[in-house]
Amino acid sequence: MTALSTCLWFATEAEAAARHYCAAIPGSAIGEVIRRPSGVPGTEDEVMMVTFTLAGAPVLAFNAAPPPGFTNGVSLVVSCDGQEELDRVWSALLEGGEAQACGWLKDRFGVAWQVVPEALPRLMQAGDAAQRGRVMAALMRMVKIDAAALEAAFHAD
């Protein structure tokens, strides 16, 4: 069976990042913490890889120096069921990081995230061009996304 997963490359923070993400995102769990065996470059017995799931999706965090760094060119998207969940996930991921625009943030490890309500893709696939345009105009004024404001923009006359 063919499978797809995400690999995040850190210098030394793989385990801390994995634990932080699993605490922030519902339905997530640490799998294995794999330590560097002897004979492999790096300090023996330090964390080399961490396997975990984020909302059921498999992820590998890997420690190796120097990491190439993260950019907004690739981001992780968390789709939240309601505003309360979105607010909680946003706050947890943002801790020590930097808020950006339109539901984007950079976490304290430099990873780019999009934290979106389930309403956003639903509204962008529904209605007519004017409704979708109002949703996008509302979104462009937001940092953290307000699902009720998106719904109001969609239904405005």
C-alpha positions, 0 to 999 in steps of 0.5 A: 500500500502506498502511504503519504506522511509529513517529515519535519526537519529540526536541529534538536527540537523534534521531540519538543515540537512533536509533544507541543503539536500533540498537546495542541491538536485533538486526536494526536498522539506520540508514537515512538521516540527513536534515539540515535544509535552508535555509529550514526553521526551525532551524539549517541542516544540523543533523539533522532526521530519521533513518530506521531500523528496529528489529528490521525495523520502520520508525521515524522520529526527528525533531528539533524543539523543543520536543518534547511529551515521552514518557510510559508511555502509549505504549511500544515493546515488544521481544520477545526470543527468550531470557533472554540476549538479553533481558538484553543488550537490557534492559541496553543500553536501560537505560544512563543510564535508569531501570528500572521494573516488569514489564519496563518501563524509561525510556531515557536519552532518556525513551522508555518500553520494555517488554522481554519474553521470547517466553514472556510472551504465549505463557504468557498465551494458554495453559493455564487461568486459574489458570496465567495468574494465577500467571504474572501474580503472578510478573510483578508481583514483577519489574523485569527479567523472568525467563523461567524464573521465568514458566515455573516459575509457569505449571507450578507445582501 
